[in-house]
Amino acid sequence: MPYKEAGTWTGVIQKVGLPRKKKRGFQTKSAAKEWERITLEEIMKPKETLITFSQCATEYLKYYEMRATKNTFNYKKKTVKDFLKSIGTDVNILTLTQTHLESYLDLLYESTGGKKSNREMRELRTLFNWFKQRGYLSHNPATGLEHYKEDIFIK
């Protein structure tokens, strides 16, 4: 919110999780507000780079290699590898859609069943949420995917 200081207006952006930005010397309050609006949009906008899925996934796996147990890390690595194999070629991260994920999960459901498909879906949601948090995506394409029915397991 802009405030007046020594005869001029100062614009300030202060949001949790974002760096604080401040600019002084605006002649009007509306000019300071406009600067705040434009600057906040630039900060919140995802990175518009030509980065591929495998580049993002490599960063994701490096991050989790130090934080997850060996088995968890291996599972994440296998999920990424299998998904990459299913889409065929390495694509720009911004071009991945919910349809890509559904195709992969449908094939998985046909071959292994609902339980495995739902586990992979959960893992892909985590992966794409990580991409979103890092600014590679503005939305998570895995959000809104329907769960698959699972066969009842009898001991």
C-alpha positions in Angstrom: 0.0 0.0 0.0 1.5 3.4 -1.0 2.3 5.9 1.7 3.5 9.5 1.7 7.0 10.3 2.9 8.8 13.6 2.6 6.4 15.1 0.1 6.5 12.1 -2.4 4.7 8.8 -2.5 6.4 5.4 -1.9 5.2 2.1 -3.3 5.8 -1.1 -1.3 5.2 -4.7 -2.1 5.3 -7.0 0.8 3.9 -10.5 0.5 4.7 -13.7 2.4 7.2 -15.8 0.5 8.2 -13.0 -1.9 11.1 -10.5 -1.7 10.1 -7.1 -0.4 10.2 -4.3 -3.0 10.1 -0.6 -2.4 10.3 2.4 -4.8 10.2 6.1 -3.8 9.6 9.4 -5.5 6.1 9.0 -7.0 4.3 12.3 -7.4 0.9 10.8 -7.0 -0.6 8.0 -5.0 -2.2 6.5 -8.1 1.3 6.3 -9.8 2.7 4.4 -6.7 -0.3 2.1 -6.8 0.2 1.4 -10.5 3.9 0.6 -9.9 2.9 -1.8 -7.1 0.3 -3.6 -9.4 2.7 -4.0 -12.3 5.6 -5.1 -10.2 3.5 -7.7 -8.3 2.2 -9.1 -11.7 5.9 -9.4 -12.8 6.9 -11.2 -9.6 3.9 -13.6 -9.7 4.2 -14.4 -13.4 5.8 -17.8 -14.1 9.2 -18.0 -15.8 8.7 -17.8 -19.5 11.6 -20.0 -20.5 12.0 -22.8 -22.9 12.7 -25.5 -20.3 12.0 -29.1 -21.0 10.2 -31.6 -18.8 13.4 -33.6 -18.3 15.4 -30.5 -17.2 12.7 -29.7 -14.5 12.5 -33.3 -13.5 16.3 -33.4 -13.1 16.1 -30.5 -10.7 13.2 -32.1 -8.8 15.1 -35.4 -8.4 18.3 -33.5 -7.3 16.1 -31.8 -4.7 14.6 -35.0 -3.4 17.8 -37.1 -3.5 19.0 -35.3 -0.4 15.6 -35.2 1.3 13.9 -38.5 0.7 14.8 -42.1 1.7 16.5 -44.3 -0.9 13.3 -46.2 -1.7 11.1 -43.0 -2.0 13.7 -41.4 -4.2 13.9 -44.5 -6.5 10.1 -44.5 -6.8 10.1 -40.8 -7.8 12.9 -41.5 -10.3 11.0 -44.4 -11.8 7.8 -42.4 -12.1 9.6 -39.6 -13.9 11.4 -42.0 -16.2 8.1 -43.9 -17.1 6.2 -40.7 -17.7 8.9 -39.4 -19.9 8.9 -42.6 -21.9 5.2 -42.5 -22.3 5.1 -39.0 -23.8 7.8 -40.1 -26.3 10.0 -37.0 -26.8 11.2 -34.5 -24.2 8.7 -31.6 -24.5 8.6 -28.0 -23.3 7.2 -28.0 -19.7 4.6 -25.4 -20.7 3.1 -27.6 -23.4 2.3 -30.5 -21.1 -1.4 -30.8 -20.5 -3.8 -32.9 -18.5 -4.4 -35.0 -21.6 -0.8 -36.2 -21.5 -1.2 -37.3 -17.9 -4.5 -39.0 -18.5 -3.1 -40.9 -21.5 -0.2 -42.2 -19.3 -2.5 -43.1 -16.4 -5.0 -44.8 -18.6 -2.3 -47.0 -20.1 -1.1 -47.7 -16.6 -4.6 -48.6 -15.5 -5.1 -51.0 -18.3 -1.8 -52.8 -17.7 -1.5 -52.8 -13.9 -4.8 -51.6 -12.3 -6.2 -48.7 -10.4 -4.0 -48.8 -7.3 -0.8 -48.3 -9.3 -2.5 -45.6 -11.4 -3.6 -43.7 -8.3 -0.1 -43.9 -6.7 1.5 -42.6 -10.0 -1.2 -39.8 -10.1 -0.3 -38.8 -6.6 3.4 -38.7 -7.5 2.8 -36.7 -10.6 0.7 -34.2 -8.7 3.6 -33.8 -6.3 6.0 -33.4 -9.2 3.9 -30.7 -10.9 3.2 -28.9 -7.7 6.9 -28.7 -7.2 7.2 -27.2 -10.7 4.5 -24.7 -9.9 6.2 -23.7 -6.6 9.4 -23.1 -8.5 7.7 -20.9 -11.1 8.1 -23.2 -14.0 4.3 -23.6 -14.4 1.4 -21.3 -13.6 -1.0 -24.2 -12.9 -0.7 -27.9 -12.1 -2.0 -30.0 -15.0 -2.5 -33.0 -12.6 -5.1 -31.0 -10.6 -8.6 -32.2 -11.3 -7.6 -35.7 -12.4 -10.2 -38.3 -11.3 -9.1 -41.3 -9.2 -9.3 -44.7 -10.8 -11.4 -47.5 -9.2 -9.3 -50.0 -7.3 -9.8 -53.7 -7.0 -10.6 -54.8 -3.5 -7.7 -56.6 -2.0 -8.6 -59.7 0.0 -6.0 -61.4 2.2 
